[in-house]
């Protein structure tokens, strides 16, 4: 079950087991929210914006 992270975003449909997931893990979401375009997602768990 996904927890509410306090932002108006769609909840994920699948559950994951990553510790760095804001919905299923312990990663807190805070600070500013930015909008950008993902240009690369080659490395696992990382994107280039």
N, C-alpha and C positions, 0 to 999 in steps of 0.2 A: 504494500500500500504506500502510495506517495504522500509525503507530508506537504502542507501548505508552506511555500517559501516566502509569502508576502508580496508577490508580484502577480500582475495579471497576465500570466502565461499559461499555455496549454500544458496539462499534465502529461507525462509520458505514458504510452500505452503498455510498454513492457517494463518489468522490474529488472534492475541491474544489481550487481553486488560490489560496485566500486565504492571505496571510502570517500572519494572526491566528488561524489554526485550530490548536488544540493537537494534532490528529491528523496533519495534512498540512503545516502551516506551522512557524513557529519560536516560537510562543507557549508559554512554559513554564506548567505548572500547579503551583501551590504555595499554601501557606496553608490556611485552613479551607474546608471544603465546607459550603455552606448549602443548605437546602431551602426552596423558595418557590413561589408561584403566579405565572405570567406573566399580566399583565393587559393588556399592549399590546406589539405588535411592528410598529409602523408604520414606524420608521426601519430602513434596511438595516443588518444586522449588530448591532442593538441591541434589547434588550427592557427593559420596565419590570416589575420584580418587586414 
